[in-house]
Amino acid sequence: PVSSFLWFVHICLYVVPPTPVSSFLNVYFAWFDTWFSLFGVLSVAIFTMYLLICAVKGCFKFGLRFVCITLHPMEAHKTYMSSFMFNIGLILLCCLPVVQFSTISFADYAQFTTIRQIFGVQIENLQFFSLFWRNNIFVYILLAMNVLTMGYLLCCGRDKNKDSSALRDRLRANAGKDDEDVDGDDK
């Protein structure tokens, strides 16, 4: 929750405006570098890994849903190898956008790195993709998905494990039988 909030604020202050309102997390990472260089890099790694973990969580939560049908669900002890490989492919497809988005988000901190040169200069200036980068299309899509997911989770809440309610009912039924057996032994 705290990391999601920090990401959201950073996107609103640094990524979305044409001229950033504040460098926010970039300043935080640079401040950590004044203590010990590894702390800033670890902080960037933690925030970037958080994005990838969110992608994995989304893959497990939603799978590949088409209207009412779930294709390739990830369920404990019930997942086929083909579904597992498909979901791994989805997660791998998320790795490149996470790196690209982190490069945009932490442009001040990573200004002289090779990855910034690749994403910030070369890919952003490709003829077809330059329209998407100049207008922040991908960032707006990410924000829209963030708001939609937050609304969905607020309305629907957490998923209830189907097996836990059945287990609870069986335990209550067995507890009632044990009470009857104890009462019968006393007589």
Phi, psi and omega in degrees: 000316181292317179296320178297317179297316179297320177297315182299315179296318180297319178297316182291327183270329189244319189272314186289312182295144178302317170247121185304137177289319180209151176279347174039261184292330177299320177294319178301314180293319179295323178296320177296326180294336179290332177283300183203124189305328182293331181296319177295316179295319178296323178296317176298317179298320180295314180293323178290318178295326177300319177298318180292323177296322176297321177295319178294317178300317177297322178296318179288323184287311186260337184058221175239095184260131171242109181053262182253353186258133175257120176259139178056054178287152176253105179232140182301129178063014181226010185266128175286155180298322179296321177293321178298314180294322178297315180292325174297319177298320177298317180294319178296325176294335179280341184296314181296314176297328178294316179296317180297316180293321177295324177296319177291316184292325183248040184297323179292319181289323184253034189294332182250022181268163180293321182294326176292324177295318181291306184279319186283337182244302189288307184288321180295340181257010172295144188304312183287317187278345183300327177298318180294319183288317183297325183262006179054038182302314182295324179293318178294324176296317178298315179296319178297316178295323178298313181293316178298317179294318179297318177297317179298314182291328176290322181282314187267341179068201181278152175286137175270135178287123184298323182289330183291323179290322177294320178296318179298317179296319178294320179295320177295320179295318179293325178295323178294322178292321179296321178296322179292322179294321179293318179295323181290329181287332181288333186280000000 
